[in-house]
Amino acid sequence: PSPPLLLVLLVLVVLGPATPCSPQPNATRFVCTEPTLSAFPAGLPPATLAVSVEFTALAALLPAALAGLPRLQELHLSSNRLAALPEGLLRPAPALRVLDLTNNLLAHLPAGIFAAAGHLQHLVLRGNRLRALQPAWFRHLPRLQWLDLAANELAEVPPAVFRPLRSLRSLDLSRNRLASLAPGALAGLRALERLDLEGNGLGTLPPNAFASTPALRLLFLQNNELRVLPAGIFVPLRHLRVLDLARNRLRVLELPPKTPGPALDLDISGNPWSCECPLLAVLRRAAPRLTAARDTLCASPGRYR
C-alpha cells in the first residue's frame, strides 16, 4: 500500500530540498554542472582525483575548499562567476596537474596562488579579465607544459616573466591587447613548440623576439597590425612547420630559412603584398605550402592586382 500523503510531506520537510550535485562516497571523479549551485561542494571523498564544477553560479571559494583532497589531480572550474581566488586555495592539493579557470571574472590573482602547485602541467586562464602578469605566479611551475592566457586584457608581457617555465610547450596569448612585444618577453622558453599571438593589434616585433624559442614549430601571428618584420626575425626557428601571418598589413615578407623535412605551412592571405622580385625570390627560396592561396593578393604593382 502507498504511504499516506501526510507521511510523505513530513519526510520532505525533515530532509529539506535536495542538495544539487551531492558527492558519492567512493567516487574518484566529481562532476557538477547545476546552474543553481552557489557553493563549492563539501564532503568530497579523500580519494577524489578530478573535480569538475562548471557552468554554475559559483562566485567564491573558501581557502579550505580543497581541504581533504590530497590526491586531487584535476580541477575544472570553467564558466562560473569567480571574481577572486584565495591565496592558499591550492595548498591542500599538491598533486594537482590540471587547473582550468576558463570564462570567469578574474581580474587579478594572488601572488602566491601557485606557490604549492609544483606539479601543475596545464593551466588555463582563458576568457577572464586579467590586466597584468605577475612574475610570482610562474616561479614555482617548472613542470608546466600548457599555459592559456587567451582572451584577457593583457597590455604587455614583462621581460623574462615566463623564464621559470622551462618545460612549457604551448603558450596562448591570443586576443589580448598586446600592441607590442617587449624584448626578452619570451626569455627562457627553450622548450616552447606552439605560440599563439593572434588578434592582439601587434604593430611591431623586436628583432630578437624568437631568439629564446628555438624549438618553436607553430607560430600564429594572424589578425594583427604588423607592417614590417625585422630582417632575420625567423632565423632562429629551424623547426618551424606552421606560420600564420594572415590579415596583417605586410608588404614585404620575411621567412625562416628552408630546412630538411616537410614544407612550411604558410598563410599570408589578407596582406597588401608588393609583388616585386624580392617577394617572389623569398617564396621560391623557401618553397612553402601556401594555405588560403586564393586570398593571397598583390596590392602592387598594378599589373598584378
N, C-alpha and C positions, 0 to 999 in steps of 0.2 A: 504494500500500500504506500501511496505517496505521503511524504511528511506534511503535516499541517502547514498552511501558508504562514501562520504566525511564527512557527518554529524556524522556518527558512529566513524570515525577516530578522528574527533575533540573532541568528548566526551571522548574517551580513552586517548587522550593526556592531556586533562584538569584534568581528575581524576587520571591519573597515574596508575601504576601497582597495583593490589590488594594486600593489606597487608595480609600476611598469619595469619590465626587464629585471626580474629577480634572479640573482645568481643561483646556479646549480651547484650542489655541494662538491661533486667530484669532477667537474669540468675543467679543462685546461685552457679553453678559449671562451671569452665572453663577448657577445655582440649585442648592441642595443642601438636601434635607430628610431626610438619612440620620440616623436616630436614634442611631447609634453614633458619629457624628462628635464628637470632643472637642477638636480644634484647628482654628483658622481656616485655611482652605486657603492654601497658598503657591503662588507661581508664576503668579498671575493675569496675563494679558497687559496691558500698559500702556494698550491701547485700551478696556479694560473700562469700561462706562458704568453698569452696575447689578449689584449683588451681593445675592443672597438666600440667607442661611443661617438656616433656620428649623426649629423642631421637632427640634432636635438636642441633644446632650449638651454643647454648648459652654458652659464655665463661666468662661473667662477669655480676655482678648485682650491680646496683647503691644503695647507702644507703637508698634511698627513694623508692625502688622498690615496697614495700608493703604499702606505704602510702595510706590512704583512705580505708583500708580493716580491720576495727576494729573487724569484726565478723569472720575473717578467722580462720578455724579450721584445715584444712589440706593443706599442701604444698608439692607437689611431684615434685622433680627436678632431677630425676634419669637419667642416661645415657646422660648427657650433657658434656660440656667441661670446667666446672667450676674449676679453679685452686685456687681461693681465694674467701672469703666472707667478706663483710664489717661488722664491729663490731656491728653496730646499725641496721642491717638488720631486725631483728625480733621485734624491739620495737613497730612498729605500729600495730602489730598483737598479742596482749596479750592473746587472746583466743586460740592460736594455740595449737593443741593437737597431731598432726602427722606431722613429718618432715622427708622426705625421700630424701637423697642425694646419693643414690647408684650409683656406677660406674661413678664417676667424677675424677678430677685430684687433689684433695685436699691433700696437704702435711702438712698443719697446719691450725688451726682455731684461730681466735682472742680469747683472754682470756675471754672477756665478751660477747661472741656471744649469750649465752643462759641466760644472766642475767635477761631479761624481759620475759622469756618463762616459767614462773612458773606453767602453766597448761599443759605443754608438757607431753604426755604419751608414745608416740612411737617415737624413734629416730633411724634412720637407716643411718649409715655412711659406710656401706659395700662397698668394692671394690674401695677404694681410695688409697692415698699414705701416710697416717698418720704414723709418726715415733715415736711419743711420746704422752702420755696422760697428759693433764694439769688438776690438781685438780680444778682450777677455772671453768672449763666447767660444773662441776656437782654440784656446790654449791647451785644453785637455782632451782633444779629439784626434789622437794620432791614427785611429783606425777608420775614421770617416771616409767613405768612398763616394757618397752621393749627397750633394747639397743643392737644394732647390730653393732659391730666393726670388723666383719669378713673381711678377705682378704685385710688387710692393711700391714704395715711394722713395726708393733709394736714389739720392742725387750724386753720390760719389762712392768709390771703393778706396778706402785708405791704403797707402802703400804698405805692402807686406802683411796686410790683415789676415791673409789666408796662409801665411808661411808655416804654421804648425801642422797644416793638413797634408802631411807628406804622403798619405795613401789616397788622396782624393782623385777620383777618376772622372766624375761628371759634376760640372758647375753650371747652374742655370741662373742667369741674371737678366733674363729677357723681360721686356715690358716693365722696366723701371723708368727712372728719369736721369739716366747717365748721359749727359751731354758730352762728356769726355771721359777718358780713362787715364788715370794718373800713372806716371812711370813707376814701375815696381808694384802695380796693383795685383799682379799675378805671381809675384815672387814666391818661390818655394814650391810651386805646384808642378813638380817634375814628373809626377805620375798621371797628370791630367790628360784624358783622352777626348773628352767632349766639353765644349764651351759654347754656351748659347747667350749671345748679346743682342738678339733680335728685338726690334721695336723699342729702342731707347732714345732715339733722336741723336745718336752719336754723330758729332760733326768732325771728329778727328781721332786719330790713334797715335800714341807715341811710337817713335821708330823702333824701339826695342820691346814693344808690347808683348811679344810672344817668345822672347829670349829665354824665359824661365819655364816654358811649356813644350819641351822638345818631343814629348810623346803624343802631342795632340793629333787626333785622327779626324774629328768632326768639328767644324767651326762655322757657326751661324751668325752672320752679320747683316741679315736682310732687314729691310724696313727701318733704315736709319737715314742720316743726312750726310753720309760720307761723300766728300767731293774729290779728295786726293788721298791716296795711300802712300805712306813713306816708302822710298826706294828700299827694297830688300826686306820689307817687314815680314815676309813669309819665309825667308831663307832658313830660319831655324827649324821649320816644320817639315822634316824629311819623311814623316809618316802620314802626312795629311791625305785623306781619301775623300772628304766631302768639304766643299767650300761654298757657302751661300752668300752672295753679295747682291742679291736681287733687291730692286726698288730702293736704290740709293741715288746719288747724283754724280756718279763717277763717269768720267770721260776717257780716262787712261787707266789701263789695267796693270796690276802687279799680281804675279802668280808665284807659288813656290817652285823651286827647281824640279824638273822631271826626275823621278826616281824609278828603279825597277819595281815591278808589281802592277796592280790594277791601275787603270787610268783614273785621274782625278774627276770626281763628280762635281761639276761646276754649274752654278746658276748665277748668271749675270744679267738676267732679264730686268726690264724696267729701269735701265740706266740710260742717260743720253750719250751714248758712246761716240767718240770721234774715231771713225773707221779709217784711219790713216795707216800707213805702213807699220809704225811701231806696234799698234794693237794687233794687226794681223800676224806680225812676226812672233809676238808673245804667244798667241794662240797656236801657231804652227809648232813652236818650240815645245810648249807644254803638252800639246795634243790631249786636251781634256775631253771628257764626255759631257757635252752641254745638255743640261735639262732646261725645259721651258724655252727651247730654241726659237719658237715662233714669236715669243715676246722679247727676244733679244734684237733690238733695232738700233740703227745708226741715227744719230742726230746731225752728224756732219761727216764728210762733205755732202752737199745737196744731192749729188747723183746717187748716193746710197740710201737715201731716205725711203 
